[in-house]
Amino acid sequence: MSVVQLQRETSPAEAGIGTATSGASATEPRLRIKDVRLEYSTRGKNVVAIDNISIDVPDNQFAVIVGPSGCGKSSLLYLVAGLAEPTSGEILLGNEEVDGPGPDRGMVFQSYTLFPWLTVRENVEFGLKRRRMPAKQREEIVNRYLNETGLAAFHDAYPKQLSGGMMQRVAIARALANDPKILLMDEPFGALDSQTRNSMQKLLLRVWEENRKTVLFVTHDIDEAILLGDRIYVMTARPGRLKEEIIVPIPRPRSMDMVMDAEFIAVKRRILDLLKNEIKDDEH
Ligand SMILES: Nc1ncnc2c1ncn2[C@@H]1O[C@H](COP(=O)(O)OP(=O)(O)OP(=O)(O)O)[C@@H](O)[C@H]1O
């Protein structure tokens, strides 16, 4: 696996010849995935989903995983979530090894995971109430995230009264309200139409730039990966290995019109090349 820093202002032709950097931050990385392998066993057959992946995600960075279908992206997120256990290797969050699910990891999935019997406000408040946070403090936090995600006017609505995009806003507000160490997002906008998806990307950009939470985000959408990510991990076809880590050279705050910038296009071309080779490799 190589780490590539695509230079700002490089021509697309030069892109990919960037300087290799260690990718490690001066501070201890928030998330360390060390030599992780995952095998599934079904009806006596072993499927290697992930083959020796190592990733360090520094604190307060937005990390994105892209890769061909079935390469193990969701599996990797499940491992970090503690919903599955690696066959070998280890996952550390701060200094603690992940060995099961916990409130230090906030999750937003593609499928809507709100409690249908609770209002928007109650959904966002749920984790805080479980932690027995005093009502006044709860209210302050919930109001903050309802405002940040544009949900204040809908605080009394039930999930069935909301569109898909609105439900994902609630899921994001709920995850952030719990102040997790890391936010795990698995194709959170994958089920939305393209216009709603764009407006959710804008919202997430704004909310993330205000909160700077460490994020591990899985997507099929390369524009989305570049627009949101500080670093992008490109995976190989199954068994998923790390093919390249790309440090995105685009400054923040970011906006949707940056998709036309030369540096954006250079990163996109690099990722498309990497993925094209994967699909070709896979066919032989
Ligand atoms: N519970 C399971 N039992 C057996 N095999 C599984 C299981 N879950 C996933 N797999 C297999 O492991 C591989 C990786 O699956 P995973 O869902 O992590 O990939 P992905 O990259 O997220 O896929 P996609 O892009 O299509 O969502 C796939 O080949 C999948 O069929």
Ligand as a Chemical Component Dictionary entry (heavy atoms), coordinates in Angstrom:
data_LIG
# 
_chem_comp.id                   LIG 
_chem_comp.type                 NON-POLYMER 
_chem_comp.pdbx_formal_charge   0 
_chem_comp.three_letter_code    LIG 
# 
loop_
_chem_comp_atom.comp_id 
_chem_comp_atom.atom_id 
_chem_comp_atom.alt_atom_id 
_chem_comp_atom.type_symbol 
_chem_comp_atom.charge 
_chem_comp_atom.model_Cartn_x 
_chem_comp_atom.model_Cartn_y 
_chem_comp_atom.model_Cartn_z 
_chem_comp_atom.pdbx_ordinal 
LIG N1  N1  N 0 -22.120 -12.627 7.134  1  
LIG C1  C1  C 0 -21.428 -12.969 6.049  2  
LIG N2  N2  N 0 -21.169 -14.262 5.784  3  
LIG C2  C2  C 0 -20.446 -14.624 4.697  4  
LIG N3  N3  N 0 -19.920 -13.750 3.809  5  
LIG C3  C3  C 0 -20.173 -12.444 4.020  6  
LIG C4  C4  C 0 -20.917 -11.979 5.154  7  
LIG N4  N4  N 0 -20.982 -10.619 5.108  8  
LIG C5  C5  C 0 -20.301 -10.260 4.000  9  
LIG N5  N5  N 0 -19.813 -11.349 3.361  10 
LIG C6  C6  C 0 -18.988 -11.354 2.148  11 
LIG O1  O1  O 0 -17.800 -10.629 2.443  12 
LIG C7  C7  C 0 -17.432 -9.804  1.360  13 
LIG C8  C8  C 0 -17.357 -8.355  1.825  14 
LIG O2  O2  O 0 -18.673 -7.886  2.115  15 
LIG P1  P1  P 0 -18.963 -6.372  2.497  16 
LIG O3  O3  O 0 -20.445 -6.222  2.614  17 
LIG O4  O4  O 0 -18.141 -5.994  3.651  18 
LIG O5  O5  O 0 -18.428 -5.618  1.201  19 
LIG P2  P2  P 0 -18.710 -4.136  0.704  20 
LIG O6  O6  O 0 -17.449 -3.661  0.105  21 
LIG O7  O7  O 0 -19.300 -3.317  1.804  22 
LIG O8  O8  O 0 -19.802 -4.406  -0.421 23 
LIG P3  P3  P 0 -20.774 -3.370  -1.155 24 
LIG O9  O9  O 0 -19.906 -2.340  -1.781 25 
LIG O10 O10 O 0 -21.449 -4.219  -2.202 26 
LIG O11 O11 O 0 -21.708 -2.843  -0.121 27 
LIG C9  C9  C 0 -18.482 -10.027 0.273  28 
LIG O12 O12 O 0 -17.987 -10.959 -0.652 29 
LIG C10 C10 C 0 -19.658 -10.589 1.012  30 
LIG O13 O13 O 0 -20.410 -11.452 0.188  31 
# 
loop_
_chem_comp_bond.comp_id 
_chem_comp_bond.atom_id_1 
_chem_comp_bond.atom_id_2 
_chem_comp_bond.value_order 
_chem_comp_bond.pdbx_ordinal 
LIG N1  C1  SING 1  
LIG C1  N2  SING 2  
LIG C1  C4  DOUB 3  
LIG N2  C2  DOUB 4  
LIG C2  N3  SING 5  
LIG N3  C3  DOUB 6  
LIG C3  C4  SING 7  
LIG C3  N5  SING 8  
LIG C4  N4  SING 9  
LIG N4  C5  DOUB 10 
LIG C5  N5  SING 11 
LIG N5  C6  SING 12 
LIG C6  O1  SING 13 
LIG C6  C10 SING 14 
LIG O1  C7  SING 15 
LIG C7  C8  SING 16 
LIG C7  C9  SING 17 
LIG C8  O2  SING 18 
LIG O2  P1  SING 19 
LIG P1  O3  DOUB 20 
LIG P1  O4  SING 21 
LIG P1  O5  SING 22 
LIG O5  P2  SING 23 
LIG P2  O6  DOUB 24 
LIG P2  O7  SING 25 
LIG P2  O8  SING 26 
LIG O8  P3  SING 27 
LIG P3  O9  DOUB 28 
LIG P3  O10 SING 29 
LIG P3  O11 SING 30 
LIG C9  O12 SING 31 
LIG C9  C10 SING 32 
LIG C10 O13 SING 33 
# 
